[in-house]
Amino acid sequence: MPSPSAAVTASLAPVFEPGFFSSGPVHVALAVGGIVAIVSAAVGVFTVIRGQSFAGHSLADIGTAGGSAAVWAGVSTIFGLVAFNVVAAGVMELIGIRRPRGRDLATGIVLGASLGLAALFLYEDTISSSTTGATVTVLFGSIFTLAPGTTTIVAVLGAVSIALLALLYRPLLLSSLSYDLAAARGIPVRLVGGGFLLALALAVSLSAVTIGAILSTALLIGPAAVAERLTRRPARAIAVAAAVGIGSVWIGTLIAYDSTVWLGGESLPVSFCIVGLVFVAYLASGLIARALPERRLERRPGARDALALPEVD
Amino acid sequence: MGSDADASRPSPPIGAPSATNTVLELDDVSVSLGGRTVLEDVSFSLEAGEFCGLIGSNGAGKTTLLRLVLGLVTPARGTVRTPLGGRGPKIGYVPQKISLEPDMPLRARDLVALGLDGHRLGPGRRGPAQRAAVDEMLEAVGAARFAEARVGNLSGGEQQRVMIAHALISRPRLLLLDEPLANLDIRAGQEVVRLLAHIAAEQHIGILLSAHDMNPLLPVMDRILYLAAGRAVSGSTDEVVSTETLSRLYGQRVEVIRTHGRVIVVAGTDAADPTHDF
């Protein structure tokens, strides 16, 4: 008679194809993907609140230049991604002014310059026979071919990004609402904004390692957008976004792994699976939000105005 | 912000109230922005418990004056004093524009709580005392009913109440509001004005509220600070809102028409009137 655990394993066999849990690259992928999902979710919620999705997307594209430059220089892509994104965030902050339009302009200028560099480095990488595969790796990620040491680097940089966010939490919320309001409270608004851009640059870099430079926005904005629909509190939004992010990354990784067996040798790109799941979660959240009673229950029933004030005229 | 420990401060004008109750004092303040003089020789003082309307058309310098009081603009000349004493934020501020997306995950009560500790580092944990303070303040501005709602989903009048609660929860003695009636319908505007008059008297707070139309404020204003072309005149409504005073301020003939308890200021018909005697 088979043991219960063997029965469970047998019943899950069609879901977890052989070797999923014993594969080294899968372990690295799940660890790195999990960390990246949490960091992206937390930073993403603030990116959406602050209306800086364009900056997030631009940093993702700028990462293309960083990643391809790293390949050209023969170092790990993560160093190129972090270096380019942090410098770009710094330049954006320096030339950006506090009005959102000025901020977009600064972002656009830095983005344009970086894409020019990306064109140069990707061209160089492509014509050199030793790095022909780099374009796909940089643009669409390489979660199954990460070096084991990557986990440590991603964990450290992810922790820096989260710590920065935790430190700036309340001033960041306040300055997102109004520059003057925050400044009047003695908050160094530009310093806080610059600190957030640094956290954003790190999050986008980490995300780019996992699902590729141009897709990293999906992991940043998608889970945050889902969370925004489902909860009303910033802290809960971060928790929901993290859950959506981790779920998408892990299930996406599993689907991509299994697809090798299903499709008889061929496989689905893991980035496609992850981003697809994020999008499905977004569509589902619209339906769930409509079904939730919370929007209707937001207001307590009762008198129109709880406060009885004397009439003045 | 203007210095408040300097011996060089000019003595207060004759008839000025005693310093103990004064929450704001401007002495001959001029402000230049980008080479242009925005405010010129403005003198003004406000007492705790007083409701003052800061009246002027668009571009008259209302926002600049409020930012000056907040210390966000440095005066070219003159001094700004806010002798409020104590620690912590003693000036409450309700800015004209706050960026609130409808879906932003932030409840009305979260925004009010940020008035308590929004300048502190770290995510922070709020205990029962803080929660009670937030509840009390939401109640005081008549916002308890929608405390759990997303701020971005509230109407303009409801958002104003929440912003007023945000500004008041740190117990300031001076409250500045930048065009709080600008985007409200008449009824919501009246409710906000009544609320503020109630707060000024009840909590003994000096209120300086900017508006381009003085009429909604006429029943509650103790004083008026009227700005035109960067220059100011202040006093009681009757003193300031007169054909003579405003003609002098504008540097051209204007007429003040009072009808059905309302005030209308229009350009005068006699352009040649020699009122340029200031």
Interface residues (C-beta under 8 A of the other chain):
Chain A: V45 I49 G51 P100 A166 L167 L168 Y169 R170 P171 L173 L174 S176 L177 S178 D180 L181 A182 A183 A184 R185 G186 I187 A227 E228 R229 T231 R232 R233 P234 A235 R236 A237 E298 R299 R300 G302 A303 D305 A306 L307 L309 P310 E311 V312 D313
Chain B: R67 L70 G71 L72 P89 I91 Y93 P95 K97 I98 S99 L100 E101 D103 M104 P105 L106 R107 D110 L111 L114 D117 G118 H119 R120 L121 G122 P123 G124 E139 A140 V141 G142 A144 R145 F146 E148 A149 R150 N153 Q190 E191 V193 R194 L195 A197 H198 P219 V220 G261
